[in-house]
Amino acid sequence: MSNIQGKWALVTGASRGVGLHISTALADLGCNVVLHSRSKDHLAAQEAKLKAQGISTFVVAAELDDQQQVDAMLDEVLANVPRIDILYNNAGIMTPFRQDPWQTTADDFRRSFEVNVISLARICNRLVPRMLEQKWGRVMNVSSGIANQPELIAYAISKAAVDKYVRDFAPSLAGTGVMMNLLDPGWLRTDLGGPNAPNDPSSVIPGALVPALLDDGISGRFFGAQDYAGKSLAEALAQAQGI
């Protein structure tokens, strides 16, 4: 298990839902956290909570459908924190449910790819080379187990593109100390998942921590957070390691 005390993590979409729980869990392990949201105001309560625990924090805001804002956010992060060791590309959008999927609009596809794929890739492109220089890093790109639901095809294929991005980079990361993997939080009662989803957002922990804490050097895997729901962190790590 990797010791992440004193390291720095960037969590996008950290003001609520999955990102809120991940940033809290990282802080509980002594990890400093860069919190991202669309507005810094949305992060005030979480920032205050983590600071009260003695955790160093930094808050940034950006609309991830605007690449100029993404670049400005990354510039601000890199100018104000020592390094980023851990990255959770968690923020994403779900385009409208189309009862007639043949009517999915070009804008649905465009917005899904802008936020869920292009911004994710640009964030990785800025931060992963620095992780490679320091010979240690963990990247969790949030994917989805969505399948056979063409009513949400724009969202679904954007997540398939994220899977392809991670798996194509995986061989080049072998032996570098940097790991990049996929994380499926599961179907959760969040703004994205809706009120009828079966799982509470808190159920992403401890599973969401597993790929950040493993130290086996393997990239390109798909971790389902719900596979570890209800377990302790030690039990989840043992399960992931096949112990």
Backbone as CSV, one residue per row, in Angstrom:
resi,resn,N_x,N_y,N_z,CA_x,CA_y,CA_z,C_x,C_y,C_z
1,MET,0.844,-1.202,0.000,0.000,0.000,0.000,0.874,1.244,0.000
2,SER,0.578,2.173,-0.884,1.317,3.431,-0.937,0.912,4.345,0.217
3,ASN,1.894,5.009,0.774,1.638,6.009,1.813,1.447,7.355,1.123
4,ILE,0.258,7.932,1.232,-0.010,9.197,0.542,-0.033,10.390,1.488
5,GLN,0.372,10.178,2.719,0.429,11.302,3.656,1.414,12.348,3.145
6,GLY,0.963,13.602,3.078,1.805,14.695,2.619,1.858,14.869,1.120
7,LYS,1.295,13.933,0.375,1.246,14.102,-1.078,0.123,15.056,-1.448
8,TRP,0.088,15.446,-2.731,-0.927,16.377,-3.221,-1.798,15.686,-4.274
9,ALA,-3.114,15.831,-4.099,-4.073,15.278,-5.051,-4.915,16.400,-5.641
10,LEU,-5.241,16.281,-6.922,-6.224,17.148,-7.568,-7.468,16.326,-7.822
11,VAL,-8.599,16.797,-7.318,-9.885,16.126,-7.520,-10.803,17.094,-8.247
12,THR,-11.181,16.770,-9.471,-12.125,17.623,-10.189,-13.548,17.248,-9.782
13,GLY,-14.417,18.247,-9.785,-15.796,18.019,-9.351,-15.869,17.656,-7.881
14,ALA,-15.143,18.408,-7.048,-14.978,18.032,-5.639,-16.007,18.652,-4.705
15,SER,-16.957,19.406,-5.228,-17.873,20.124,-4.344,-19.038,19.281,-3.862
16,ARG,-19.266,18.123,-4.498,-20.411,17.296,-4.102,-20.222,15.885,-4.657
17,GLY,-21.110,14.992,-4.245,-21.137,13.652,-4.808,-19.833,12.897,-4.658
18,VAL,-19.438,12.230,-5.736,-18.246,11.377,-5.732,-17.000,12.160,-5.355
19,GLY,-16.810,13.324,-5.974,-15.608,14.115,-5.715,-15.504,14.572,-4.275
20,LEU,-16.630,14.905,-3.667,-16.646,15.314,-2.262,-16.189,14.161,-1.374
21,HIS,-16.698,12.968,-1.628,-16.329,11.814,-0.808,-14.876,11.412,-1.027
22,ILE,-14.409,11.496,-2.270,-13.017,11.145,-2.541,-12.073,12.126,-1.858
23,SER,-12.350,13.413,-1.976,-11.450,14.403,-1.367,-11.430,14.262,0.152
24,THR,-12.570,13.936,0.742,-12.628,13.717,2.188,-11.802,12.501,2.591
25,ALA,-11.944,11.421,1.825,-11.223,10.186,2.142,-9.711,10.357,1.969
26,LEU,-9.298,11.088,0.956,-7.874,11.362,0.774,-7.326,12.159,1.965
27,ALA,-8.074,13.170,2.372,-7.644,13.990,3.509,-7.550,13.159,4.781
28,ASP,-8.456,12.207,4.952,-8.417,11.340,6.130,-7.130,10.511,6.178
29,LEU,-6.500,10.311,5.008,-5.225,9.592,4.949,-4.028,10.543,4.969
30,GLY,-4.291,11.826,5.215,-3.212,12.797,5.334,-2.755,13.406,4.027
31,CYS,-3.538,13.225,2.967,-3.175,13.762,1.659,-3.693,15.188,1.514
32,ASN,-2.853,16.093,1.039,-3.281,17.451,0.728,-4.090,17.442,-0.557
33,VAL,-5.027,18.375,-0.691,-5.988,18.277,-1.783,-6.192,19.617,-2.487
34,VAL,-6.114,19.579,-3.822,-6.583,20.675,-4.673,-8.012,20.354,-5.049
35,LEU,-8.912,21.236,-4.671,-10.340,21.042,-4.899,-10.782,21.860,-6.108
36,HIS,-11.431,21.209,-7.060,-11.943,21.902,-8.242,-13.461,21.839,-8.273
37,SER,-14.055,22.926,-8.717,-15.479,22.964,-9.014,-15.706,24.039,-10.071
38,ARG,-16.943,24.194,-10.488,-17.263,25.249,-11.454,-17.206,26.624,-10.803
39,SER,-17.352,26.676,-9.474,-17.274,27.935,-8.731,-16.556,27.685,-7.419
40,LYS,-15.660,28.586,-7.050,-14.953,28.447,-5.783,-15.908,28.520,-4.601
41,ASP,-17.011,29.257,-4.744,-17.989,29.362,-3.661,-18.543,27.995,-3.280
42,HIS,-18.668,27.105,-4.258,-19.226,25.777,-3.994,-18.300,24.927,-3.116
43,LEU,-17.046,25.346,-2.982,-16.052,24.549,-2.270,-15.744,25.077,-0.866
44,ALA,-16.392,26.159,-0.469,-16.036,26.815,0.794,-16.183,25.874,1.983
45,ALA,-17.281,25.144,2.066,-17.508,24.267,3.213,-16.496,23.127,3.249
46,GLN,-16.223,22.520,2.098,-15.269,21.419,2.059,-13.860,21.903,2.372
47,GLU,-13.491,23.060,1.853,-12.170,23.620,2.152,-12.015,23.846,3.653
48,ALA,-13.035,24.427,4.279,-12.957,24.697,5.716,-12.858,23.403,6.517
49,LYS,-13.605,22.398,6.098,-13.576,21.106,6.806,-12.190,20.475,6.745
50,LEU,-11.580,20.469,5.560,-10.275,19.832,5.414,-9.189,20.619,6.142
51,LYS,-9.275,21.938,6.094,-8.294,22.756,6.810,-8.380,22.526,8.314
52,ALA,-9.588,22.298,8.817,-9.767,22.036,10.244,-9.103,20.729,10.657
53,GLN,-8.901,19.822,9.677,-8.195,18.565,9.938,-6.683,18.721,9.852
54,GLY,-6.228,19.924,9.505,-4.796,20.151,9.347,-4.284,19.806,7.959
55,ILE,-5.192,19.693,7.016,-4.823,19.360,5.640,-4.613,20.640,4.835
56,SER,-3.533,20.694,4.057,-3.326,21.825,3.152,-4.253,21.672,1.951
57,THR,-4.889,22.756,1.580,-5.821,22.728,0.454,-5.543,23.902,-0.478
58,PHE,-6.020,23.748,-1.704,-6.001,24.848,-2.660,-7.260,24.700,-3.508
59,VAL,-7.927,25.791,-3.784,-9.222,25.768,-4.464,-9.103,26.425,-5.828
60,VAL,-9.647,25.758,-6.842,-9.654,26.305,-8.195,-11.043,26.110,-8.813
61,ALA,-11.327,26.946,-9.785,-12.611,26.859,-10.486,-12.374,26.907,-11.984
62,ALA,-13.166,26.138,-12.722,-13.120,26.167,-14.184,-14.327,25.434,-14.736
63,GLU,-14.856,25.965,-15.822,-15.860,25.248,-16.607,-15.096,24.327,-17.556
64,LEU,-15.329,23.026,-17.460,-14.526,22.086,-18.222,-14.954,21.965,-19.681
65,ASP,-15.973,22.716,-20.085,-16.299,22.784,-21.512,-15.625,23.973,-22.181
66,ASP,-14.740,24.649,-21.451,-14.014,25.814,-21.957,-12.521,25.546,-21.768
67,GLN,-11.814,25.252,-22.847,-10.411,24.852,-22.726,-9.522,25.986,-22.232
68,GLN,-9.891,27.224,-22.476,-9.109,28.333,-21.926,-9.195,28.336,-20.403
69,GLN,-10.374,28.037,-19.871,-10.511,27.944,-18.418,-9.748,26.750,-17.859
70,VAL,-9.749,25.646,-18.569,-8.987,24.470,-18.136,-7.502,24.808,-18.064
71,ASP,-6.984,25.454,-19.104,-5.574,25.833,-19.114,-5.242,26.798,-17.980
72,ALA,-6.118,27.770,-17.752,-5.889,28.744,-16.686,-5.913,28.062,-15.319
73,MET,-6.811,27.107,-15.138,-6.874,26.365,-13.881,-5.574,25.612,-13.641
74,LEU,-5.082,24.933,-14.661,-3.840,24.166,-14.515,-2.650,25.082,-14.252
75,ASP,-2.613,26.223,-14.925,-1.553,27.199,-14.664,-1.572,27.620,-13.197
76,GLU,-2.768,27.871,-12.674,-2.915,28.312,-11.289,-2.475,27.217,-10.315
77,VAL,-2.869,25.992,-10.604,-2.471,24.874,-9.743,-0.956,24.735,-9.710
78,LEU,-0.342,24.708,-10.881,1.092,24.451,-10.962,1.919,25.602,-10.389
79,ALA,1.328,26.787,-10.340,2.039,27.934,-9.773,1.912,28.003,-8.253
80,ASN,0.965,27.238,-7.677,0.671,27.435,-6.263,0.812,26.196,-5.380
81,VAL,0.964,25.024,-5.956,1.185,23.828,-5.138,2.505,23.192,-5.564
82,PRO,3.169,22.489,-4.659,4.491,21.963,-4.981,4.496,20.988,-6.147
83,ARG,3.448,20.174,-6.254,3.376,19.139,-7.285,2.000,18.508,-7.200
84,ILE,1.611,17.757,-8.209,0.432,16.907,-8.136,0.900,15.462,-8.245
85,ASP,0.629,14.699,-7.191,1.014,13.293,-7.148,-0.137,12.381,-7.574
86,ILE,-1.350,12.816,-7.283,-2.543,11.995,-7.481,-3.584,12.830,-8.208
87,LEU,-4.201,12.245,-9.225,-5.208,12.951,-10.014,-6.461,12.107,-10.110
88,TYR,-7.573,12.682,-9.701,-8.885,12.094,-9.942,-9.617,12.976,-10.945
89,ASN,-9.675,12.525,-12.194,-10.491,13.198,-13.194,-11.923,12.706,-13.014
90,ASN,-12.596,13.331,-12.071,-13.923,12.882,-11.652,-15.060,13.656,-12.314
91,ALA,-14.871,14.949,-12.565,-15.965,15.778,-13.079,-16.411,15.296,-14.455
92,GLY,-17.707,15.330,-14.684,-18.242,14.934,-15.984,-19.676,15.403,-16.122
93,ILE,-20.200,15.279,-17.328,-21.589,15.648,-17.561,-22.331,14.481,-18.190
94,MET,-23.623,14.438,-17.902,-24.541,13.495,-18.542,-25.464,14.305,-19.440
95,THR,-25.450,14.005,-20.724,-26.340,14.703,-21.652,-27.759,14.170,-21.511
96,PRO,-28.764,14.857,-22.063,-30.159,14.471,-21.826,-30.493,13.056,-22.291
97,PHE,-31.369,12.415,-21.537,-31.913,11.106,-21.917,-32.827,11.317,-23.118
98,ARG,-32.491,10.676,-24.229,-33.271,10.828,-25.458,-34.149,9.599,-25.643
99,GLN,-35.454,9.775,-25.457,-36.373,8.656,-25.618,-36.244,8.032,-26.999
100,ASP,-36.015,8.881,-27.983,-35.703,8.410,-29.335,-34.217,8.669,-29.566
101,PRO,-33.359,7.658,-29.369,-31.918,7.899,-29.454,-31.441,8.329,-30.823
102,TRP,-32.249,8.077,-31.859,-31.872,8.512,-33.202,-31.948,10.031,-33.329
103,GLN,-32.515,10.675,-32.310,-32.602,12.132,-32.305,-31.513,12.769,-31.435
104,THR,-30.530,11.983,-31.019,-29.399,12.546,-30.260,-28.733,13.638,-31.091
105,THR,-28.520,14.777,-30.485,-28.062,15.941,-31.242,-26.536,15.998,-31.331
106,ALA,-26.088,16.745,-32.312,-24.645,16.973,-32.434,-24.101,17.661,-31.190
107,ASP,-24.903,18.525,-30.590,-24.450,19.234,-29.388,-24.296,18.276,-28.216
108,ASP,-25.142,17.250,-28.142,-24.970,16.237,-27.100,-23.593,15.592,-27.199
109,PHE,-23.236,15.181,-28.416,-21.927,14.549,-28.612,-20.794,15.533,-28.339
110,ARG,-20.965,16.748,-28.827,-19.918,17.755,-28.687,-19.648,18.068,-27.220
111,ARG,-20.706,18.311,-26.444,-20.547,18.661,-25.033,-20.000,17.486,-24.229
112,SER,-20.473,16.277,-24.531,-19.962,15.099,-23.824,-18.465,14.942,-24.020
113,PHE,-18.018,15.102,-25.251,-16.594,14.907,-25.524,-15.763,16.065,-24.995
114,GLU,-16.295,17.261,-25.041,-15.534,18.413,-24.540,-15.198,18.245,-23.063
115,VAL,-16.197,17.887,-22.268,-16.004,17.786,-20.822,-15.413,16.443,-20.421
116,ASN,-16.010,15.360,-20.912,-15.681,14.025,-20.419,-14.396,13.450,-21.006
117,VAL,-13.989,13.964,-22.180,-12.816,13.400,-22.847,-11.712,14.437,-23.050
118,ILE,-12.027,15.516,-23.738,-10.978,16.466,-24.124,-10.352,17.122,-22.896
119,SER,-11.175,17.619,-21.976,-10.608,18.252,-20.778,-9.855,17.240,-19.929
120,LEU,-10.399,16.044,-19.796,-9.707,14.984,-19.061,-8.327,14.727,-19.653
121,ALA,-8.276,14.600,-20.978,-6.996,14.320,-21.640,-6.025,15.488,-21.484
122,ARG,-6.524,16.715,-21.577,-5.644,17.880,-21.453,-5.075,17.997,-20.040
123,ILE,-5.884,17.652,-19.046,-5.390,17.672,-17.668,-4.293,16.618,-17.503
124,CYS,-4.543,15.421,-18.028,-3.505,14.378,-17.984,-2.246,14.825,-18.729
125,ASN,-2.441,15.434,-19.882,-1.290,15.846,-20.695,-0.397,16.851,-19.976
126,ARG,-0.981,17.665,-19.116,-0.187,18.628,-18.352,0.458,18.004,-17.117
127,LEU,-0.235,17.083,-16.461,0.213,16.613,-15.152,0.998,15.309,-15.185
128,VAL,0.649,14.402,-16.088,1.338,13.108,-16.087,2.825,13.238,-16.409
129,PRO,3.250,14.075,-17.375,4.703,14.208,-17.598,5.462,14.635,-16.348
130,ARG,4.841,15.455,-15.512,5.497,15.854,-14.258,5.569,14.680,-13.282
131,MET,4.532,13.850,-13.267,4.584,12.636,-12.447,5.709,11.718,-12.918
132,LEU,5.875,11.613,-14.217,6.946,10.771,-14.762,8.316,11.294,-14.344
133,GLU,8.468,12.623,-14.306,9.740,13.202,-13.872,10.040,12.860,-12.417
134,GLN,9.011,12.845,-11.580,9.224,12.558,-10.156,9.146,11.060,-9.855
135,LYS,8.856,10.248,-10.901,8.868,8.784,-10.803,7.810,8.239,-9.845
136,TRP,6.728,8.976,-9.690,5.604,8.483,-8.881,4.362,9.279,-9.239
137,GLY,3.256,8.576,-9.415,1.989,9.240,-9.664,0.867,8.223,-9.778
138,ARG,-0.340,8.685,-9.470,-1.523,7.854,-9.608,-2.615,8.685,-10.291
139,VAL,-3.155,8.147,-11.367,-4.212,8.822,-12.115,-5.423,7.908,-12.163
140,MET,-6.558,8.425,-11.723,-7.823,7.720,-11.811,-8.762,8.518,-12.706
141,ASN,-9.041,7.983,-13.874,-9.963,8.629,-14.806,-11.325,7.953,-14.685
142,VAL,-12.331,8.738,-14.356,-13.637,8.158,-14.069,-14.326,7.726,-15.351
143,SER,-14.721,6.469,-15.358,-15.398,5.857,-16.495,-16.817,5.501,-16.080
144,SER,-17.405,4.537,-16.766,-18.776,4.131,-16.455,-19.007,2.721,-16.968
145,GLY,-19.836,1.999,-16.243,-20.239,0.677,-16.700,-21.482,0.708,-17.569
146,ILE,-21.905,1.880,-18.002,-23.115,1.994,-18.801,-23.011,1.148,-20.072
147,ALA,-24.080,0.441,-20.388,-24.090,-0.420,-21.581,-25.529,-0.625,-22.046
148,ASN,-25.688,-0.811,-23.341,-26.994,-1.149,-23.926,-28.065,-0.110,-23.613
149,GLN,-27.662,1.154,-23.576,-28.613,2.227,-23.293,-28.408,3.341,-24.316
150,PRO,-28.881,3.131,-25.539,-28.647,4.126,-26.591,-29.302,5.471,-26.310
151,GLU,-30.251,5.507,-25.375,-30.863,6.787,-25.017,-29.837,7.753,-24.418
152,LEU,-28.712,7.214,-23.959,-27.633,8.033,-23.389,-26.344,7.814,-24.168
153,ILE,-26.463,7.638,-25.471,-25.321,7.224,-26.278,-24.202,8.251,-26.301
154,ALA,-24.520,9.531,-26.244,-23.464,10.547,-26.274,-22.576,10.422,-25.034
155,TYR,-23.203,10.233,-23.891,-22.449,10.020,-22.653,-21.677,8.713,-22.717
156,ALA,-22.335,7.647,-23.173,-21.727,6.322,-23.173,-20.470,6.267,-24.036
157,ILE,-20.529,6.854,-25.225,-19.351,6.751,-26.089,-18.239,7.690,-25.631
158,SER,-18.587,8.747,-24.896,-17.519,9.577,-24.332,-16.751,8.780,-23.278
159,LYS,-17.446,7.974,-22.497,-16.769,7.148,-21.499,-15.980,6.025,-22.163
160,ALA,-16.482,5.502,-23.290,-15.703,4.500,-24.035,-14.398,5.104,-24.538
161,ALA,-14.440,6.376,-24.916,-13.218,7.053,-25.355,-12.228,7.210,-24.205
162,VAL,-12.730,7.472,-23.002,-11.857,7.549,-21.832,-11.178,6.200,-21.592
163,ASP,-11.949,5.118,-21.724,-11.368,3.779,-21.557,-10.228,3.566,-22.551
164,LYS,-10.445,3.948,-23.794,-9.429,3.778,-24.841,-8.195,4.621,-24.533
165,TYR,-8.396,5.839,-24.072,-7.284,6.726,-23.727,-6.387,6.065,-22.682
166,VAL,-6.996,5.554,-21.624,-6.220,4.963,-20.530,-5.505,3.705,-20.998
167,ARG,-6.191,2.846,-21.700,-5.602,1.559,-22.076,-4.498,1.710,-23.117
168,ASP,-4.591,2.717,-23.963,-3.524,2.928,-24.934,-2.264,3.496,-24.282
169,PHE,-2.427,4.282,-23.234,-1.261,4.821,-22.535,-0.637,3.823,-21.571
170,ALA,-1.400,2.817,-21.145,-0.936,1.914,-20.090,0.427,1.274,-20.362
171,PRO,0.683,0.708,-21.558,1.982,0.058,-21.766,3.172,1.002,-21.602
172,SER,2.989,2.260,-21.973,4.106,3.201,-21.891,4.408,3.618,-20.459
173,LEU,3.499,3.311,-19.525,3.707,3.682,-18.119,4.352,2.570,-17.308
174,ALA,4.470,1.393,-17.885,5.046,0.265,-17.151,6.462,0.589,-16.680
175,GLY,6.713,0.349,-15.404,8.045,0.554,-14.851,8.415,1.991,-14.546
176,THR,7.458,2.918,-14.686,7.758,4.341,-14.487,7.476,4.828,-13.069
177,GLY,6.705,4.058,-12.297,6.239,4.536,-11.001,4.934,5.285,-11.094
178,VAL,4.439,5.501,-12.308,3.158,6.185,-12.525,2.136,5.163,-12.997
179,MET,0.969,5.174,-12.378,-0.115,4.274,-12.747,-1.335,5.086,-13.167
180,MET,-1.966,4.684,-14.277,-3.193,5.316,-14.753,-4.244,4.226,-14.940
181,ASN,-5.353,4.373,-14.239,-6.409,3.376,-14.299,-7.781,4.028,-14.398
182,LEU,-8.778,3.194,-14.614,-10.163,3.625,-14.768,-10.932,3.343,-13.488
183,LEU,-11.853,4.232,-13.155,-12.671,4.072,-11.964,-14.141,4.259,-12.327
184,ASP,-14.940,3.238,-12.066,-16.391,3.322,-12.247,-17.023,3.447,-10.862
185,PRO,-17.577,4.615,-10.532,-18.181,4.785,-9.205,-19.425,3.933,-9.001
186,GLY,-20.071,3.510,-10.093,-21.355,2.829,-10.005,-22.495,3.811,-10.208
187,TRP,-23.699,3.285,-10.214,-24.893,4.123,-10.416,-25.291,4.701,-9.064
188,LEU,-25.120,5.998,-8.914,-25.259,6.667,-7.628,-26.361,7.719,-7.654
189,ARG,-26.901,7.982,-6.479,-27.906,9.031,-6.335,-27.209,10.396,-6.257
190,THR,-26.761,10.860,-7.401,-26.126,12.172,-7.542,-26.912,12.970,-8.570
191,ASP,-26.470,14.206,-8.819,-27.117,15.005,-9.859,-27.009,14.299,-11.206
192,LEU,-25.895,13.594,-11.433,-25.705,12.892,-12.703,-26.506,11.594,-12.727
193,GLY,-26.487,10.835,-11.641,-27.142,9.528,-11.627,-28.633,9.574,-11.396
194,GLY,-29.122,10.655,-10.790,-30.554,10.801,-10.556,-31.011,10.184,-9.244
195,PRO,-32.233,10.514,-8.815,-32.734,10.094,-7.502,-33.095,8.618,-7.410
196,ASN,-33.238,7.924,-8.533,-33.657,6.523,-8.511,-32.493,5.540,-8.545
197,ALA,-31.275,6.049,-8.530,-30.107,5.170,-8.550,-30.067,4.340,-7.264
198,PRO,-29.505,3.130,-7.326,-29.552,2.240,-6.162,-28.532,2.533,-5.068
199,ASN,-27.492,3.305,-5.372,-26.384,3.445,-4.429,-26.192,4.869,-3.936
200,ASP,-25.885,4.999,-2.652,-25.559,6.299,-2.075,-24.150,6.704,-2.509
201,PRO,-23.903,7.996,-2.732,-22.557,8.427,-3.138,-21.456,7.993,-2.182
202,SER,-21.766,7.854,-0.900,-20.742,7.462,0.065,-20.201,6.058,-0.199
203,SER,-20.936,5.257,-0.979,-20.510,3.876,-1.234,-19.298,3.796,-2.157
204,VAL,-18.843,4.929,-2.708,-17.632,4.885,-3.551,-16.369,4.648,-2.723
205,ILE,-16.482,4.883,-1.420,-15.358,4.657,-0.514,-15.594,3.334,0.214
206,PRO,-14.637,2.428,0.255,-13.210,2.632,-0.017,-12.770,2.346,-1.452
207,GLY,-13.676,1.848,-2.307,-13.258,1.394,-3.633,-12.531,2.431,-4.450
208,ALA,-12.965,3.694,-4.352,-12.326,4.745,-5.148,-10.882,4.983,-4.731
209,LEU,-10.531,4.605,-3.501,-9.151,4.785,-3.026,-8.218,3.680,-3.496
210,VAL,-8.765,2.521,-3.832,-7.940,1.355,-4.126,-6.897,1.620,-5.217
211,PRO,-7.289,2.151,-6.395,-6.257,2.344,-7.429,-5.226,3.412,-7.081
212,ALA,-5.541,4.296,-6.142,-4.562,5.305,-5.719,-3.551,4.734,-4.744
213,LEU,-3.916,3.659,-4.046,-3.071,3.129,-2.982,-2.306,1.879,-3.384
214,LEU,-2.737,1.222,-4.443,-2.000,0.053,-4.906,-0.606,0.454,-5.363
215,ASP,0.319,-0.455,-5.245,1.711,-0.147,-5.572,2.311,-1.232,-6.457
216,ASP,1.469,-1.822,-7.334,1.942,-2.952,-8.137,2.413,-2.553,-9.533
217,GLY,2.299,-1.264,-9.870,2.828,-0.785,-11.142,2.002,-1.108,-12.363
218,ILE,0.780,-1.609,-12.173,-0.044,-2.026,-13.306,-1.033,-0.918,-13.673
219,SER,-1.045,-0.546,-14.943,-1.978,0.463,-15.448,-2.991,-0.177,-16.398
220,GLY,-4.020,0.584,-16.726,-4.981,0.155,-17.732,-6.115,-0.700,-17.214
221,ARG,-6.270,-0.773,-15.896,-7.333,-1.607,-15.333,-8.604,-0.813,-15.082
222,PHE,-9.705,-1.543,-14.958,-11.030,-0.974,-14.701,-11.442,-1.371,-13.294
223,PHE,-11.530,-0.388,-12.396,-11.922,-0.635,-11.010,-13.374,-0.201,-10.808
224,GLY,-14.198,-1.109,-10.324,-15.574,-0.777,-9.971,-15.664,-0.511,-8.481
225,ALA,-15.971,0.726,-8.104,-15.999,1.079,-6.676,-17.001,0.231,-5.904
226,GLN,-18.103,-0.140,-6.557,-19.123,-0.909,-5.849,-18.678,-2.335,-5.533
227,ASP,-17.622,-2.801,-6.183,-17.087,-4.134,-5.866,-16.506,-4.184,-4.456
228,TYR,-16.247,-3.015,-3.878,-15.611,-2.949,-2.556,-16.538,-2.320,-1.517
229,ALA,-17.777,-2.054,-1.887,-18.702,-1.375,-0.984,-18.918,-2.197,0.287
230,GLY,-18.930,-1.503,1.414,-19.172,-2.155,2.688,-17.940,-2.766,3.323
231,LYS,-16.802,-2.701,2.666,-15.566,-3.272,3.192,-14.717,-2.185,3.846
232,SER,-13.810,-2.594,4.702,-12.812,-1.669,5.218,-11.784,-1.416,4.126
233,LEU,-10.982,-0.382,4.295,-9.948,-0.093,3.305,-8.965,-1.254,3.207
234,ALA,-8.594,-1.814,4.333,-7.661,-2.954,4.318,-8.249,-4.136,3.572
235,GLU,-9.526,-4.403,3.802,-10.187,-5.512,3.097,-10.266,-5.243,1.600
236,ALA,-10.557,-3.980,1.232,-10.651,-3.637,-0.183,-9.315,-3.820,-0.880
237,LEU,-8.237,-3.379,-0.238,-6.908,-3.530,-0.837,-6.520,-4.998,-0.938
238,ALA,-6.859,-5.769,0.074,-6.553,-7.195,0.011,-7.321,-7.866,-1.126
239,GLN,-8.575,-7.473,-1.304,-9.379,-8.020,-2.406,-8.764,-7.672,-3.750
240,ALA,-8.348,-6.414,-3.910,-7.754,-5.976,-5.186,-6.446,-6.702,-5.480
241,GLN,-5.722,-7.056,-4.423,-4.432,-7.742,-4.591,-4.580,-9.250,-4.650
242,GLY,-5.821,-9.725,-4.490,-6.060,-11.163,-4.536,-5.531,-11.906,-3.337
243,ILE,-5.461,-11.210,-2.201,-4.923,-11.825,-0.983,-6.044,-12.533,-0.224
